C-alpha cells in the first residue's frame, strides 16, 4: 500500500484578470513506504505546488491526496495542522530556524508543540539527533554562529523530532556548497535506511543519483 498517493490532482490559480492558470494537470503519484523519491523538472513546472499539496499545505482544485490511506483533501485545517506536526517532517532550502532560540531549542520545539511526551524525553531525543548529525557540540549555539550546512543539519533534526513517517524537502541542498550538500545527502540516506519515506523536490542531479525513483514533472 502506498504511504503517499496523489490521484488526478489539478491546481488552478486565478490571475488579476480572473483567467485561471492551471499549474498541475491531473497528476498521479504513488510513493511506497521507505522509498526515497526525487521530483525534478524545469522551473515553473509545478514541483513546489505539488509538494505543497502532497504535504497538506495547499489544497488541490480537484483530485485527492492520501497519507497512509487517509484522504487529507477532505481534512479540516485543524486536522491538517496536526497531521503536519506529527506525521510529516519538513526540510527547506533555508532552514527557517528561529533566531531567538538556540539550535537545540529549535530542534525540540515541534515536540513541545505536539505535547505527546514528557519534555525531558523530547530534549533527550533532540540531543541524540544532533549527535547523529554531528552537531551535538552546537546545541546551545545561536543560529547566527554556525555555518549553512550546520543550520541545515539542525533543520533536519527539527524535522525528525516527532519521528515522522514521511520527510518532505524542497531543495534542501540548493543553498549549500557541494561538500555540505553531499553531507546532507548522506544524512538523508541514513534517514531513509531507518524506514522514513523521503520525498524531495530538487534541481540537483546528485540528489537524483541517491533516490530510488526520479519523477519528472513537465508543465504540470
C-alpha positions, -999 to +999 in steps of 0.1 A: +000+000+000+013+035-009+021+057+021+016+088+000-007+090-031-020+117-054-048+108-078-058+131-107-046+162-089-051+195-106-043+230-093-056+263-107-046+298-098-066+329-108-047+359-122-056+395-118-078+392-149-097+364-134-084+339-160-073+307-144-038+293-147-036+255-144-003+246-128-010+209-122-028+189-148-041+156-134-010+144-116-010+107-104+018+097-080+022+068-056+051+066-031+057+034-012+068+033+024+105+036+028+112+050-007+135+080-015+117+098-043+132+129-061+108+151-080+126+170-108+116+193-136+123+228-150+114+260-131+077+266-133+068+230-139+047+228-107+072+209-084+067+231-053+030+233-059+028+195-060+049+193-028+027+217-010-004+197-020+012+164-010+020+178+024-014+194+030+000+230+029-023+236-001-054+220-014-059+207-049-085+222-072-096+187-080-084+152-073-073+137-040-042+131-018-039+104+008-014+098+036-013+062+049-047+056+034-063+088+049-077+113+024-062+146+035-080+165+008-111+163+030-095+172+063-102+204+082-074+229+086-070+218+123-066+182+113-042+191+086-020+210+111-020+180+134-010+157+105+019+180+095+031+183+131+030+146+140+033+126+108+053+147+084+087+164+086+098+194+065+132+205+053+135+236+031+163+253+011+165+278+040+162+261+074+139+288+088+152+285+123+141+310+150+169+334+157+158+339+193+163+302+201+194+280+204+199+252+179+186+226+204+156+247+213+147+250+176+151+212+172+128+203+201+101+230+196+078+208+174+080+181+200+069+206+227+041+218+205+029+182+199+028+177+236+027+139+233+057+131+255+074+145+286+097+174+277+127+156+291+123+127+266+119+152+237+151+170+247+170+137+250+158+127+215+168+161+202+203+158+217+206+122+202+195+135+168+220+163+169+247+139+179+238+116+150+241+147+127+275+156+141+263+189+157+259+179+193+286+204+204+265+232+189+233+225+209+235+258+228+248+278+199+229+307+184+217+303+148+239+332+137+271+314+150+271+284+127+275+275+090+248+270+065+255+232+064+252+231+102+219+250+101+205+226+076+215+196+098+197+213+127+167+218+103+167+180+096+169+173+133+138+195+138+120+177+110+127+143+126+120+152+163+084+139+162+095+107+143+075+114+112+065+087+087+074+110+057+102+136+053+094+162+027+121+185+013+121+215-011+156+220-025+173+211+008+208+212-008+201+242-030+219+268-009+249+247+001+283+241-015+290+207-029+307+193+002+280+204+025+253+192+001+270+157+000+269+156+038+232+164+038+225+137+013+245+112+034+222+121+063+191+117+042+203+082+031+206+072+068+171+086+075+156+065+046+176+034+057+157+036+091+123+034+074+114+070+069+099+078+035+117+107+018+102+129-009+124+158-023+119+185-049+153+192-064+173+205-094+204+187-082+215+157-102+234+145-071+201+141-053+186+121-082+215+096-081+207+089-045+170+084-050+152+051-055+129+069-080+130+101-100+097+117-110+100+142-138+073+169-139+070+190-171+043+216-175+023+202-146 
